[in-house]
Amino acid sequence: MLTLFLTVVKLNYEAERFDHRVENVEHRSGHDIITGTIKEKKHSNDFDTNKFIMDALKPDDLSRRDLFLIYVYYDRNNFNCANCKYFRTFLTEIRMNMKFINFGSNVFLGSKFNSYIFPAFIIRSRDKSYRINRIQDGDDLVGMVNRIAADETELTNLVFSGHIVPFSSRMEIGSFCNTFICYMNVLIFWFIDLCYLCMYVVPDWFVNAILIGVIIYLIYSIVSMFVSKEVVKDDRSKSKQE
């Protein structure tokens, strides 16, 4: 099991990163998502420019008080979720300002949203955070977000129905608990990256030698435990006979 884990770690380290691109998808009509930017996003007359740009989330964006959506996805080495790719094809239909964040490339900022199931969709409004819950499919997501974009009071209705969950005060962005978890996640992923590096640098024979040594030590410990028990039994039986 440990050998399998170490092998996967090494393969992950050598893999190329996904560049947030969607190609050859059925659910598109003359638009692409390229390096985090939605080009030629066409909507109704609600938008003056008839175009919409989705940029990467920055820490300063969290101080905004206007209504916007945060798309949190996960891509780390060759680990990228299929659901993230699926929902990404629906983003061009959303009529709300959007930002995206890759949890895998920015662990500290991504950890602020208290979500480890990806993709996650977070709505920010007036310094408050809301997680979209109970998403059935892409159309359900688009309909829910667009209703909020058209009428922000719909956000309250969706909270009461359980489709949207507000962050608790102790886990709200900027709180002590939230910041502490962010730093802890950074340490955890730093350790994982260190494992990647070690597996890339350390030769296979050295790793195998360590594993064999551990196995031999475990076998020796188990045998010694049984032998010591037998010796104790013999000593007790001899003492009774005397």
N, C-alpha and C positions, 0 to 999 in steps of 0.2 A: 504493500500500500504506500509506504514511504517512497519507494523507488518510483512508483507511478506519479506521485505528487511532484517529486523532483524533476522528472522528465517533462511533465506538463509545464512546470515553472520555466524550464530552459527553453522550451518551444515558444512560450509566451514572450520571453525576452527577445527572441530573435524575430518575432513577427512584426509586420509593418502596422502602423496605426491607420485606423479608418479616418477619412478626412471629411466626414459629415457631408456625403454626397449621395444623392439618389439618382439612379439611372435605370432606364428600361422598366419603369413601373407602369402598370395599367392605369392607375388613378392619377393621371396628370393631363393637362391640356395646354401645351405650349409654355410650360414654366419648369424651371429646375431649382433645386436647392443646392447651391454650390458654395462650399466653404462658409457655411453659416448664413448665406444671404439668399433670400427669396427674390428672384427677379421676375419682372412682368406679372406681378400679382394684381389681378383684375377683380374689382368689386363693383358695387353699385355706386351711385353718385354720393354716397355717404363720405367717400374719401376724395379730397380735393385733387390729389395728384394721380389717383387711380392706381397707385403703386404703393407697395409696403415693403420695408426692409427689416429683416430680423437679424439683429446683431448679437454677438456674444454678450452675456451678462457680465457687468463689471460691479465691483463693490459699491461704487457711487450710486448705482441704479437702485440699491436697496433703501436709499434715503428719499426716493421719489414718493410722492403722495397720490399720483394719478393711478388710474386703473391699467394694469397690464398683466400679461400671462408669461410665466416662466416655464419653459420646456426643459426638463432635466432628463438627460439620457446617460447611458453608460457605455463607454468604449475604452478599454484598457488593453493595450497590446492587441491580441487577436480575439479578445473577449468583447463582443458587442451583441446586444440582445435583439432578437428577431422582432419583438413587439415594438422596439424603438424605431426600427426601419418601417414597420407597418404604419404606425401612427404618424410618422414623419410625412407620409404621402398625403395626409389630410390637412397639413398645416396651412396650405395655401388657401383654404376655404374659411379660415378663421378671421373674423373681422375685429380683432383686438390687437393692440400693440403687443409684440412678443419679443422675448429674449431667450437665448438658449444657453445652457451650461452643461459641459461634459463632466460628470462626477469623477471619471477616471483620470482626467488631466488636471482638474482643479479640485482636489479633495476638500480643502478647507472651505471654499465657497460653496461647493456642492453639498457639504454636510449641514449647511445652515437650514436646509429644507426638511430635515428629519424624515427622509424617505430613502429606503433602501430597496424598493421595488420599482423597477424601471420599465417604461418611462414614467416619470411623475410630472404632473401638471399643477403648478402653483399659481394662484391668483394673488396679486398684491394690490391693496387699495387702502389708502390712508394709514400707512405704516402697519397694516395688519396683513397676515398671511392666511391663505385658505388653500387646503389641498382638495383637488377634485377627486371624488370617490365614486365607486360603483359605475365605472365606465364600461359599457357593453361593447362598443366598437367605435370606429373612427367617426361615423355619422353621429353617434350619440355625443361624442366629445364636441364636435363642431356645433351641433345644435345647442348644447348647454352653454358653451362659451359665447356664442353669438347672441343668445338671449340676454346674457349678462351685459354684453357690449351695447346692446340696444337699450336696455333698461337696467341700471345698476341695482335697483331694488330687487331684481330677480335673484341677486346673490343671497339676500336674506331668506327668500323662499326656498332656495336650494339647500341652505344650511338647515332649515327646519325639516326638510324632507330627508336629510341625511346624505344627499348626493355631494355635498361639499362640507368639509370638516375644517373649522377654524383651528389655528394653532392655540394651544394653551398659553397662558401668560408666562409660565416658567420656561416654555420651549420656544417662545417667540424669538424671531431673529434679533440678535443683539443682547439677549438675556445671558445671565451667567451660565446657566445650564447649557444653553445652545452653544455658546462660545467654547465651553469646556469640552463638549462632545466633538466639536470641530478640531480642536487640538489633539484629542485622543485619536481621532480617525487619521489625522496626518501622521502621527507616530506609528500607527498600525500599518498604514500603507508604505511608510518609509521602511519599516522592517520587511515588508513583502518585496519592495524594490531591492533591498539588500540581499534577500534570498535569490532574486533574479540574477543579480550581479555575481554572487558567489557561484551559482550554478553555471554561469557563462564562463567564469574564469577558472574554477576548480575543475581538474580533469576527472573523467568518469571513473578511472581506476581508484582514485583517492576516495571518492564518495562510496564506491562499492566496498572498499576496504573498511571504511567506517561502519557501514551497514553490517558487514560480516562480523566485525568486532562486537557490535552491539548484540547481534544474535547469539554469538558464542557466550558473551557475558550473561545474557538472560538464561541460556540453557544451563550454564554453570551454576547460576544462582538457584535455579529450580532444583537441580540435582543436589546441591549442597543442603538445601532446606529439607529435602526428604531424608538425606543421609543423617543429618543432625537429629531429626525426629527419631529415627531408628536407634541411634546411639543413646539418646535419652531414655527410650523404652528399655533397652538392654540394661542400662545402669540401674533403672528402677527395679527391674526384675531381679537383678543380682542382689540389690540391697534388701529386698524382701526375703530372698532365700537365706541370706546371712542372719 
